[in-house]
Amino acid sequence: MGDRRGVCRVCDPVENYKVVLTSQNYEEAQLWLLEDEFEPINGRLSLAKVLEGL
């Protein structure tokens, strides 16, 4: 997820959408995901669902 300032958060759906990374830009988050060998999933993420896990 990204906000209007460009800050990106990576949430883990397995851990009830817990934020596992906060980065200052999309590229940094993308590199982190690639390095840790995460796999993308199809579909959209609901902000309400993510906020439930916080």
N, C-alpha and C positions, 0 to 999 in steps of 0.2 A: 504494500500500500504506500502511496505517496501523498503528501499534503501540498498545499499551494506554495509553500516555501521551498519545496524540493526535497524535504526530509523524507526518507523512505524507511519503512518498517517491514521486517519479514516476520510473519506469524506462522507458527507450527500448528496445523489443524489436529495433529495427533495429541498435542499437549493443550487442548482446549483453546486454541488460537493464541497461546502465549507468545508475546513478542520475543524473538530470539536474536534479533539484530536491529539496531537503529543506525542508519548512515545518513550522511549529509547530502548524498546524491544517488541517483539510480545506478550509475556505473559502478560505484563502490559496492552497492548491494548485489548487483549482478555478479561481480567478480567473487564476492563471498559465497554466493550460491553455487557458482561453478566450481570453486575450490573445494567446497564441502560435498560436492556431488549430489545435490538435491535434485529431484526430478519435478518438472512442472506438472500441474494438474489442470484439467479442463474445467471451465466454469468460472463463475464470478463469486467473489467473497463479499458477504454482507458485513458492513461496518457494525451493525447492531450485534451480530454474532461475535465479532472480534472483541467488542467492548464488554460483552458478557464475561469473557475470559480474563479480563484485567482485574 
